[in-house]
Every structure is written in structure tokens, then in C-alpha cells.
Amino acid sequence: MTNILVLHGPNLNLLGIREPDVYGYETLQDVDDALLQHAAAHESELRIFQSNHEGRLIDAIHEARNWAGGILINPGAFTHYSYALRDAISSVALPCVEVHLSNIHAREPFRGTSVLAPVCLGQITGFGWRSYLLGLQALIEYLA
């Protein structure tokens, strides 16, 4: 059994409501349900956490070092400037995959920079809610 922490960053609690033309009509619960179903089919267990607060996400990353094999994260806007999240990911030394619903490289110029990407296995962007599934599958296969 593979244990994985799934982190949703700021404003992702508003999925389905916030800019659906950019982020889609699926809710965060829809995403979580799809992830849980996929994980179960691949003998993996998820702990899922969403916060609009950087420190809470960091605390979850620190706690994961004691039980998780890897991390799947959509850091939201923290992608572009949170050196604290970057350092947390780096310090726990767990494989991490960064995901984004929209193609951050095809949007405003500031969104094209991820300070987390250098400490992650990879980054998947632009496939809507399926970015999460692709990231989870990649992480599960990497951990196997």
C-alpha cells in the first residue's frame, strides 16, 4: 500500500465556482472523489488536505515525512513565490509532483514561473481536473 499526501492550495476550495472557463466546472469534491477512486484501484491510500494558508500546507508536508511515500500538490498561486513551500518539499525529501488545472505557461507571464518545480519530480499542467489524475498516476508508478 502506497501512502500519498494530496495538497490543494489557496482558492481551490472554490473550484466549480471560480472562473469556470479557466478552471472547469468540477468541484474540489469531484476532484477528490476521482483521486480516491483512482488510488483505490492502484492499491494506494490518500490523505487529502486543502488550505488557503501557507503555514498549514507546510505543516501537512512536514507531517507527511512520517507516513507518506510521496506528495501530489496543486499549490495554486503559491507556485509562483512560496519559497517556504519549496523549502518544505525539499526538506522532507519525499517525491513530489506539482499539478495545475490550467496551463500556467500559456497565461499571464508571472504564472509561468514555478519556484517549486526544481524540487519536484515533475509538473503537469493544462489538463483540467485530469492533471491531478495524471500526476497521481505518475507518482504511483514512480513509487512502485
C-alpha positions as CSV (number, residue, x, y, z in Angstrom):
1,M,0.0,0.0,0.0
2,T,1.4,3.4,-1.1
3,N,0.5,6.4,1.1
4,I,0.3,9.8,-0.7
5,L,-0.5,13.2,0.6
6,V,-2.6,15.3,-1.8
7,L,-2.4,19.1,-1.1
8,H,-4.8,21.7,-2.6
9,G,-3.6,25.2,-2.2
10,P,-5.4,28.6,-2.0
11,N,-8.7,29.2,-3.7
12,L,-9.1,25.6,-4.8
13,N,-12.0,25.2,-2.4
14,L,-13.8,27.4,-4.9
15,L,-13.5,25.0,-7.9
16,G,-16.6,24.9,-10.0
17,I,-17.4,28.5,-9.0
18,R,-14.2,30.4,-9.6
19,E,-13.6,31.2,-13.2
20,P,-15.0,28.0,-14.6
21,D,-13.9,28.9,-18.1
22,V,-10.3,28.6,-16.8
23,Y,-10.6,26.0,-14.0
24,G,-13.6,24.0,-15.1
25,Y,-17.0,23.2,-13.6
26,E,-15.8,20.3,-11.4
27,T,-15.8,20.9,-7.7
28,L,-13.0,20.1,-5.3
29,Q,-15.1,17.2,-4.1
30,D,-15.4,15.9,-7.6
31,V,-11.6,16.0,-8.0
32,D,-11.1,14.3,-4.6
33,D,-13.6,11.6,-5.5
34,A,-11.8,10.9,-8.7
35,L,-8.4,10.8,-7.0
36,L,-9.7,8.4,-4.3
37,Q,-11.2,6.1,-6.8
38,H,-8.0,6.0,-8.9
39,A,-5.9,5.5,-5.8
40,A,-8.0,2.6,-4.6
41,A,-7.7,0.9,-8.0
42,H,-3.9,1.2,-7.6
43,E,-3.6,0.0,-4.0
44,S,-2.8,3.5,-2.8
45,E,-4.2,5.4,0.1
46,L,-4.6,9.2,0.1
47,R,-4.8,11.8,2.7
48,I,-6.3,14.9,1.1
49,F,-5.9,18.4,2.6
50,Q,-6.9,21.9,1.3
51,S,-5.9,25.2,2.8
52,N,-5.7,28.8,1.9
53,H,-2.9,29.2,4.4
54,E,0.7,28.6,3.5
55,G,1.7,27.6,7.0
56,R,-1.0,24.9,7.2
57,L,0.3,23.4,3.9
58,I,3.8,23.5,5.2
59,D,2.7,21.7,8.4
60,A,1.0,19.0,6.3
61,I,4.2,18.5,4.3
62,H,6.3,18.2,7.5
63,E,3.8,15.6,9.0
64,A,3.9,13.6,5.7
65,R,7.5,12.7,6.2
66,N,6.4,10.3,9.0
67,W,3.8,8.4,6.9
68,A,3.7,9.2,3.2
69,G,5.7,7.9,0.3
70,G,5.1,10.9,-1.8
71,I,3.2,14.2,-2.3
72,L,0.8,15.4,-5.0
73,I,0.4,19.2,-4.8
74,N,-1.5,21.9,-6.6
75,P,0.0,24.9,-4.8
76,G,-2.2,27.4,-6.6
77,A,-0.8,30.9,-6.5
78,F,1.9,29.8,-4.0
79,T,3.5,28.2,-7.1
80,H,5.0,31.5,-8.1
81,Y,6.5,32.8,-4.9
82,S,6.4,30.5,-2.0
83,Y,10.0,29.7,-1.2
84,A,8.7,28.4,2.2
85,L,6.7,25.7,0.4
86,R,9.7,24.9,-1.8
87,D,11.9,24.5,1.2
88,A,9.3,22.3,3.0
89,I,9.1,20.0,0.0
90,S,12.9,19.9,-0.3
91,S,13.4,19.3,3.4
92,V,11.2,16.3,3.7
93,A,12.9,14.5,0.8
94,L,9.6,12.9,-0.5
95,P,9.0,12.6,-4.2
96,C,6.5,15.4,-5.2
97,V,4.5,16.0,-8.3
98,E,3.2,19.5,-9.0
99,V,-0.1,19.8,-10.8
100,H,-2.2,22.7,-12.2
101,L,-5.6,22.7,-13.8
102,S,-4.8,25.4,-16.3
103,N,-1.7,25.6,-18.5
104,I,0.2,28.1,-16.4
105,H,2.7,28.6,-19.2
106,A,0.0,29.9,-21.5
107,R,-1.4,32.5,-19.1
108,E,-0.1,35.7,-17.6
109,P,3.7,35.9,-17.6
110,F,4.0,35.7,-13.8
111,R,2.2,32.4,-13.8
112,G,4.9,30.7,-16.0
113,T,7.4,30.6,-13.2
114,S,7.2,27.9,-10.5
115,V,9.6,28.1,-7.6
116,L,8.5,24.6,-6.6
117,A,9.3,22.8,-9.9
118,P,13.0,22.5,-9.2
119,V,12.3,20.3,-6.1
120,C,9.5,18.3,-7.7
121,L,9.8,15.1,-9.9
122,G,7.7,16.9,-12.5
123,Q,4.9,19.2,-13.3
124,I,1.6,18.5,-15.1
125,T,-0.4,21.5,-16.3
126,G,-3.3,22.3,-18.6
127,F,-5.5,19.1,-18.4
128,G,-8.1,20.5,-16.0
129,W,-9.1,18.1,-13.2
130,R,-7.3,15.3,-15.2
131,S,-4.0,17.0,-14.3
132,Y,-4.5,15.6,-10.9
133,L,-5.1,12.0,-12.2
134,L,-2.1,12.2,-14.5
135,G,0.1,13.4,-11.6
136,L,-1.2,10.8,-9.2
137,Q,-0.6,8.0,-11.8
138,A,2.9,9.3,-12.4
139,L,3.7,9.4,-8.7
140,I,2.2,5.9,-8.1
141,E,4.3,4.5,-10.9
142,Y,7.4,6.3,-9.7
143,L,6.9,5.0,-6.1
144,A,6.5,1.4,-7.4
